Amino acid sequence: MDNEWKPIRMPSSRVLKSIANGLVGTFVSRNNDVLGYWGIGQIQREIEGLSDTVVELDLMHGVAMPEGPIAKALIAQYSTYLLASLARDGFTPSELTAAKILVEFGNFGEAEAPDLFSTTGQPFNCRAVLTSKSGKTFSAVRGGLSRPHNPAIELRSLRAQ
């Protein structure tokens, strides 16, 4: 009976919170690279000289503010991650009205300060925000230290090749 009514399964709060945690966790990870270099350092370099210290990546609409090639590459990468995470839990992108990653350079914000002896640079905080069709918002935040990308002093990951 293909015409049988089936209830619509909405993502649970636990699932969406878990996906937000996964997004922010992988985004701040040193494994987040674009062409072999850390994505956060590259995006920090991309906004150098701009007055805005916040980068917004809209994963649903493919828009970055401010816009740049690194931001666009990160949107493509993390939109794919989001789709895979939703599919793994049996959901479609239509379950969400918004999915954004926001990176603010210059302070930790609400993020817990990381081990300050493990890396160098200026503080940043990264927030993943998911909004369900019901209007409920789920977010996760992490902080860290970064400096603008500089290929002269950084090692390139072999994953890029």
C-alpha positions in Angstrom: 0.0 0.0 0.0 2.0 2.9 -1.3 -0.7 5.4 -0.6 -0.7 4.7 3.1 -0.3 7.8 5.3 3.1 8.0 7.1 3.9 10.5 9.8 6.7 13.0 9.0 9.7 12.3 11.2 11.2 15.5 12.5 14.8 15.5 13.7 15.0 15.2 17.4 16.7 17.9 19.5 19.4 15.4 20.4 20.2 14.7 16.7 20.4 18.4 15.7 22.5 19.3 18.7 24.8 16.4 17.8 25.1 17.6 14.2 25.9 21.1 15.4 28.6 19.8 17.7 30.0 17.7 14.8 30.1 20.7 12.5 31.9 23.0 14.9 34.2 20.2 16.1 35.4 19.4 12.7 35.6 23.0 11.6 38.0 24.0 14.4 40.0 20.8 13.9 43.5 21.0 12.4 42.2 18.5 9.9 40.0 21.2 8.4 42.2 22.1 5.5 41.8 23.8 2.2 44.4 22.9 -0.3 46.5 21.5 2.5 46.5 24.4 4.9 44.3 25.0 8.0 41.0 26.5 7.0 40.7 28.9 9.9 44.1 30.4 9.4 43.3 30.8 5.7 39.9 32.5 6.3 41.6 34.7 8.9 44.1 35.8 6.2 41.2 36.3 3.8 39.6 38.9 6.0 42.8 40.7 7.0 42.4 44.4 6.5 38.6 44.3 6.6 36.8 46.0 9.5 34.6 42.9 10.0 36.0 40.3 12.3 33.1 37.8 11.9 32.8 35.4 9.0 29.4 33.9 8.3 29.1 30.7 6.2 25.5 30.0 5.2 25.6 26.3 4.4 22.0 26.2 3.1 22.3 29.0 0.5 26.1 28.8 -0.3 26.7 32.4 0.7 29.7 33.7 2.7 29.9 37.1 4.4 32.4 38.5 3.6 32.8 36.5 0.4 36.1 35.0 -0.7 37.5 31.9 -2.4 38.5 30.2 0.9 35.1 30.9 2.4 33.4 29.4 -0.7 35.6 26.3 -0.5 34.7 25.9 3.2 31.0 26.2 2.4 31.2 23.5 -0.2 33.1 21.2 2.2 30.8 21.7 5.2 27.6 21.7 3.2 28.5 18.2 2.1 29.3 17.3 5.8 25.9 18.6 6.8 24.1 16.7 4.2 25.9 13.5 5.1 25.2 14.0 8.8 21.5 14.6 8.2 21.3 11.5 5.8 23.1 9.3 8.3 20.2 10.0 10.8 17.5 9.6 8.1 16.7 13.3 7.5 16.7 15.6 4.5 17.9 19.3 4.3 14.3 20.4 4.1 14.1 19.6 7.9 16.2 22.8 8.4 15.5 26.4 7.6 19.0 27.6 8.3 22.5 26.1 8.9 25.4 28.5 9.5 28.9 28.5 10.8 30.1 31.8 12.3 33.8 32.4 13.1 34.6 35.5 15.2 38.3 36.5 15.4 39.6 38.5 18.3 37.9 36.9 21.3 36.7 33.6 22.7 33.1 34.8 23.2 31.1 32.1 25.0 33.7 29.5 24.1 35.8 27.9 26.8 39.4 29.1 26.4 41.5 26.3 25.0 44.9 25.1 26.3 46.8 28.3 25.6 50.2 26.5 25.6 49.3 24.2 22.7 49.2 26.8 19.9 49.9 30.4 19.1 47.9 33.3 17.7 44.9 35.4 18.5 41.6 34.0 20.1 38.7 33.0 17.9 35.3 31.4 18.6 33.4 29.3 16.1 29.7 28.6 16.4 27.5 26.2 14.3 23.8 27.2 14.3 21.0 25.0 13.0 17.4 26.1 12.8 14.7 23.5 12.4 11.4 23.9 10.5 9.7 24.4 13.9 11.9 27.5 14.5 14.0 25.9 17.2 17.7 26.7 17.2 20.5 24.3 18.0 24.1 25.5 18.4 27.5 24.5 19.5 30.5 26.7 20.1 34.3 26.1 20.4 37.2 28.5 20.8 40.8 28.4 19.9 43.9 30.4 18.8 44.9 31.1 15.3 47.1 33.3 13.2 46.6 34.3 9.6 47.8 31.7 7.1 51.4 32.0 6.1 52.8 29.3 3.8 56.4 30.3 4.6 56.1 29.0 8.2 53.4 26.4 7.9 53.6 22.8 6.8 51.2 21.6 4.0 49.1 18.6 4.7 49.6 15.7 2.4 45.8 15.2 2.2 45.7 18.0 -0.4 47.5 15.9 -2.9 
